[in-house]
Amino acid sequence: MNSPPRFHLATLPTPIDEATRLREALGGSAKCPRILIKRDDLTGLAFGGNKARKLEFLVAGALEQRATVLVTTGAEQSNHARMTAAAARIAGLGASLVLTGKTGPAGPPQGNLLLDYLLGAEVRFAADGAEEAAVTSGVMDGLRARGERPYLIPIGGSSPLGALGSELLW
């Protein structure tokens, strides 16, 4: 059986820690089962997160298709968008993000949006979900017009290929 292509991005496996103090705060072992926390904040990709596993398969898919730019959508402070921008840089690809919820930051960019810019992502804004599709389509067309080969990653990496990474715990 052949494994699907994978572009390694994350430090895996991430540890599973027991939350003993939380268990005690909830009544101890007599009232509360063990609480275990998967530490996906320690994946090592752009401050971590649970999308690293999905992106390993999505980036491999993009490289197989000889893409030059990863394109995705999300909210202005999207962890998925930040991680996609980081994954693109590691893979030697460009990143273009369509972020929804506003028409741009009111002040200097902060949080994930600042990291998106620091990672070199091109950022466009859509006021809402209805506008997102049109802006994304325009971004894709503009990239093609510049000679780029864009690869569209659905929001959150939610696709059959991305789902392969959702099942991995290692």
Helices and strands as residue ranges (DSSP letters): E 16-18, H 20-25, E 36-38, G 40-42, H 52-64, E 69-75, H 79-91, E 94-100, H 111-118, E 122-126, H 129-145, E 150-153, G 155-157, H 160-166
